[in-house]
């Protein structure tokens, strides 16, 4: 099973959008391409196959969070 990464995007309206994705590098590459190509919309597909469009001009930041390592048993 593939690990999923959580992607959090801050937008100008002081809100965050949060997505679970499997390939954070593809997301950052798509964002960089959208900015370089002067696109109006940046598209993300989450782990469930849903596509979301975010206005590039309203993005304040993008945070990539590593998956949590879950232990087994009582160990830390």
C-alpha positions, 0 to 999 in steps of 0.5 A: 500500500502506498503512503499518503502525504497530506498537502495543506494550501493556504489561500489569501482568504486566511483559510487552508485547503487540505488534501491527501495525495500519494506523490507530493513531488508531482504536486509541487512540480504541477504548482511550479509549472502552473506559476511558470506558465502563468496559469490561472488554476492549479489542479490537484487530484487526491487519493480518492481520485477527486480533482480540485482547482485552486486559483494560483493567484490566491495561494499564499503557501503550500506545506508538504507534511510527511506521513506519520510513522505508526508503531506497533504495540506499546513501543514509542 
